[in-house]
């Protein structure tokens, strides 16, 4: 394994006083909780129809726990240990103890005085706890309505993208390497900009893609601050093992997913292209094991999206849906869950805290990390100087060659040319949080 950088890193980037686009964190988290409470209450009749009085009681008790959580968040109460029996509860409680040791014994770890990455993740885990403690509604996805609305609002963009993929597929055998590269760059950037459709940043407000993603790419080029797509292309076209000099196909590409809705469709289209073009033999998707950060992908979201595309009244969208279902059935595509993805750990902790997941990622020729939260965890959500190298900010994390596809929605960005961060700040103070800018940022030294 690559030696970790044990030099003292910069401090965690901020407490919950920090701000993102649309709403400050202190406003955004209670707003999300209020919407969750409202969603559960609006489904009261559904719970009664399915479960009778037991469903009504579960609804009341869940709302009671979530209202208590909202009060804790707004009044800087101590962060509490989890009390449910889910498999990750002990790990979460150990992480709280770790935070307490770092802070010292003078006062309890609390909402306003803790790193915002931790308390954001903790809030979503407490939502899951409130549901889990109240069967029979334990499996209710409080964010499903927002995710499905976002998908439906993006139908024109989905049709344009699936039509583009079909045109590429038709001519795949005739494509020169230069044309193949052109299509690769197009779909990589479509997947990149699909990351703007993030419902946790907009606190669940409509944030769908409503125009053709292909037509807008040229105008978006100036807003890609780091573009390592050529490095990603070289990784996919490199021999995978010594002695396999003739091999030009990556055995496996892993995609650590971010948002459901349109972004997931862009990821599925990119994955389809990688397989159908021969750039990869297998795609392994990694998603969340329960609803997370409003719009993050769960296995139910993946299955639902494929079902929706299969049933679409559009020839090429439907064809894509059936192809994607077949990829999963035939083992060309795989979907994985792991509790590490819904914990607050920095990814440099993965080898120690989730060694089996780290070993899984080591099998990939390339790992694509989608989105802002994954970038925050890759870099430790720390207050790095903008010119610090991506490899330094990873602090030893490198199970395989990796690439972050991210639109900027948090106050952290590394790997910029000297002076660029300052220039952007003077021109647009919200450049790190608005989703207007993006990076395709790679690190290709693989750990042993």
N, C-alpha and C positions, 0 to 999 in steps of 0.2 A: 504494500500500500504506500502511496505517496506520503512522505512525511508532512504532517500538518504544520502550519505556520503558528508557532507558539508565542510569537511576539504579541504584546498586549494590543488587542484591537481597539478601535474607537468605541465610545460608549454606545449603548443602544440609542436608536435615532431620536426617540422622544417618548414622553408619557402620553396619556390621552389628551394632553393640551394641543397636540399636533393637529394638522388639518389635511384633508383630502379635497378633491373636487366635490362640488354640490353642497356638502354639509361638513362642518367640523366633526371630528370623531365623537366629541362629547354629545353633540346633537344627533349624529347619525345612528349610534348604537341604540339609544332610547327610541328613536323613530322606528328602527327596524323591529325592536321589541314590541312597540305599540301596534305595528302592523301584524305581527305574529299573533298577538292577543286578539286583535280584531278578526283575523282569519279563523282562529279557533272558535270564537264566539259565533261567527256567521255560519259555521258548519254545525251548529248545535242541533238543528233539525235532522241533519244527515246522521249524526252520531246516535240520535234517538231512534231513527228508523232502523239503523243497523244493529244497535245494541240495547235499546230500551233505556230504562232508568240508569243502568250501569254506564252507558255512554254519556248521559247528562251529568252524572256525578264526576266522571273522568274529566269532562270539559271544565267543570267548575274548579276542580282541584288543580288542573293544569294551569288555568288562568291565574289562580291564586299564587302558585309557585312563580309564574312568570312576572306577575305584578310585584312580588317580593324582590325578584331579581332586578327589575327595573329600578326599584327604590334603592337597592344596594348600589347599583351603578351610578345613579344620579347623586347620591349623598356620600360617596367615597367610603363605603363600608369595607371591612376586610374581605378579602377573597376567601371563600369557604371551600373545604374539601368536598369532593363528590360523594354522594351516598348511594348511588345506584349500583347494580351488579354487572354492568357492562364490562367487557374484557379489558378496556383501557382505563378503567377508573383508578386502579392502583398506580399506573404510570402517571396519570394526571396529578394525583395526590403527591407522588414523589417529586414531580416537577414543582409543585407549590412549595414543598419543603426546601427544594434547591433555591427557589427565589427568596425564601425567608433567610436562608443561610447567607446568600449574597447581600441581602439588605441589612442583616444584623438583627439582634433581638430587641432593639429599642422600640419598634412599633410593628404592627402587623402589615403584611402585604395587602395593599388596598388598590382600588380601581384607579384613582388619579395619580398614584405614585409608582405605578408599575409600567413596564414597557408596553406600548400599545399593541404590538404583535401578540403578546401573551394575553392581554385582557380581551382583545377581539376574539381570538380563538376560544378563550374560556367562555365568553358569552354564548357562542354557538354550541359549545359542549353542554352548557347549562340548559339551553333550550331542549337539547336532546334528552337530558336527564329529566326535565319536567314531564316530557311525554312518556319516557320509559317507565317512570314511577306510577303512571296512570293508565294501565291497560283498561279497556281494550283499544284505546286510540294511540298506542305506543308507536305504531308504524305510520302515523299520519304525517305526510310531508307538508309542513306549513308553508313551504315556498313553491309548491307545485303550480299553483294558479299563476304566479308571476312568471315562472319559467315557460309554461305553455303559452301564455299570452305573448311573450317575447318571441317565441318560435313562430306563432301565427302571424305576427306583425312583420316578419321578415320573409314572407313567402315569395315576393318578387325577386329578392336577392338570392334565395335558395334556387329558384327556377333558373335564373341567369347562370349561377355557378354550376349546377348540374348539366345545363346545356353546354357550357364550356368544356366540362370534363368529357362529355360524350363526343364532342368534336375532336378532342385530343385522342381519345381512345380509338376512334375510327381510323386515324392516321398514324397510330403508334408505330407500326412496323416500318413506315416510310420516313420517320423522323430522323434527321441528322442529329448528331450530338449537340450541335449549337441550338437547334430548335428544342431539343429535349431540355437543355439547360434553361432556355427561355421560359418554357412551361413550368419547370421546377421553380424558378424564381417568382413567377406569377402566383403560383398556388402557395408558396411559402409566405409571400407577402399578404395574400388574402387571409391565410390563417393568422398571421400577425395582427392585421387590422381588425379581424373578427374579435380580438380581445377587447375592443372598446365596448362591446355589448356586455357590460358587467353590472349586474343588478345590486350587488352589495355596495358598490361605490355610489350608485344613484339612489340608495335606500329603497330599492324596489320600484322606482319610477321607470316609465317606459324608456328603454334605451336600445331599441331594436335597429337593425340594419334594414333600411327601406329602399335603397337604391342598388344598382348593380355594383358589386364589389370590384369587378374587373375594370370597369370604365373609370373608376376613381383612383387607380393605382398610380398613374403618372403624376397626378396632382399631389399625391401623398409622399412621393419620393423625398422631397426636401426635408421632411419631418422625421426621417429615419436617422437618428443620431449616430448609431453604430450599425454597420451592415457587414456582418461576417458570413453572408450567404455563400460566398465563394469557398470559405473554409468548410462549411457544411457540405457543399457539393463535392469537394475533394475527399472528405471523410466517407461519403457514400460511394465514391468511386475508387477507394483505396483497397488494396488486398487486406483481407480481414485477419489473416494469420501469416507468420513467416512461412515461406515455402509455397504459398498459394498465389504466386505472382500473376496467374491468369484470372483470378477471381475479381470480378468487377461488380458483384452484387452484395450488398450488406445482408448478412443472414437475418438480422433483426434490428428494427428501429422501435424504440419505446417512446411513447408520447404521454407525458404526465399532464392530464387534462385540466382545464380550468372551468369555463362556463358552459352550461347547457344552452339550448336555443341556437341562434345562428352561429355562434363560435364553434359549437360542437360540429355543426354541419361542415364548416370550413376545415376542421380537423379530419373529419371522415373523408372529405374529398381529397385532401392532401395524402392521407393514408392510402386511399384507393389508387391515386396516381403513383405513389412510390411502389406499390405492388404491381400494378398493371404495366408500368414502364420497365420493370425489372430492376429498379434501384434498390429494392428490398424484397426479401422472401416472406418475412413475417412482420406484423405490427403488434406490439403489446401496449394496450392502453392501461393507464392507471387512473382510477377515479376514487371518489370518496365513498365511505361505507355508510354514511347517513347524510341527510341534507345539511349543507355547510355553506357559509358565506352567501346566502340567498340563492345564487344561481349555479353553484358548482355541480359538476356531473356526478350522479350516482348511476348504478347499474340500471335502475328503473328509468332514468332519463335516457340512457343509451338505447334501451329496448324500445321505449316509447317513440323516440325520434326515428328509429328505423321503421317502426310500424307506420308512423305518419307518412314517411316518404314512400313506403311501399303502396300505401293507399291513396297517394296524391293523384289528382286529376290532371297530371302532366306527365307525358310519356317518359321524359328523361329523368325527372325526379323519381318516378316510380321504379324505373330501371335501376337507378342507383340504390334505392332501398332494398330491392331484391338481391342485388349484388352484395351489398353490405351484410345482409342476413346470411348469405351463402359463405362469405368470408369467415364469419363467426362459426358457422356450422362445420366448415371444413378445417378449422384450426389455422387458417391463414391470419386471422385476427384473434386476439385474446384480450379479455378484460380482467384486470386484477384490482383487488381492494387490499388495503393494509391500514391498520390504525395509526401508523406514523403520519399519514397524510392529514389526519384530523387531530393532530397534536401541535403544540406550539414550538417544538424543537427547531433549531437551526439545522439545515441539512448537513453541516459539518459534524453533527452529533449522530448521524444515521449509522455509521459503521459501528459505533459503540452501543447505541440504543435500539437499533433495528438491524442487526447484522444480516438477517435473512433477506430483508428487502435490499440492502446494499449489494448482497451477493447476486440477487436477481437482476439488478441494474447492470452489474458487471458483465452480464451475458450479452448486452446490447452493443451493436456497432456504433450507435448514436442514440442519445436520449434528448428529446425535445421537451423543455419545460415551458408550459404555456402560462402566461399571465403574471399579474402583479404580485399576488401572494406568494407564488413560487419564487419569484425574484427576491422578494423580501427575505424568504427563508434561505435561499441560496447565499445571500450576502449577509445574513445575520441581522438584517434590518438595522444596521449600524450607521453611524454618522461618518461614513467614509468621505474623504476628499474625492471630488469628481474625477480626478486624474489617476486615482489608484487603479491598478490593473484588476480586471475581472478575476484572474487567477488568484491574486492576493486576497480579494474579498471572499472567495470560496473557502479559504482557510483549510485547505487540504481535501476538500470534497472533490472527488473525481473518479467515480466508479467506472466511467466510460467517457468517450468524447461527448460533450454536451453543448446544448444551445438553448438560450432563453429567447423566447418570442414574447415580447412584452410591450404593451402600451403603458406609458408612465402615468401612474395614479397614486404614487406615494413619494414621500420626500427622501428618496434615495436613488442614486445613479452613479455607477463607477465606469471606468474605462473610456472617459471622454478625452478628447484632445485638449491640451492646455489652453485655458482662456475661454473655452466654449461654454462651460457652465456659467461663468460670470457674464458672458455676452447674452446668453439666454435669459438670465435673471434680470438683466437691465431692460431687455426687450419685452419680456413676458414673465412677471413674477410667479405665475401659476404653471410654468412649463413642466414642473415635476408632478403635478397633480391633476391636470386637466384631461389627460387621455389624448392630447393633440399630438404628442411626440411618441416615438417608439424606438425599440432596439431589436436587432437580430444579433445577439452577442454570444460568441462561442468560446469554448475552452476544450482543447482537443488532446491534452496530455492525459493518458489513461493510467489510473493507479494499477499497481501490481497486486 
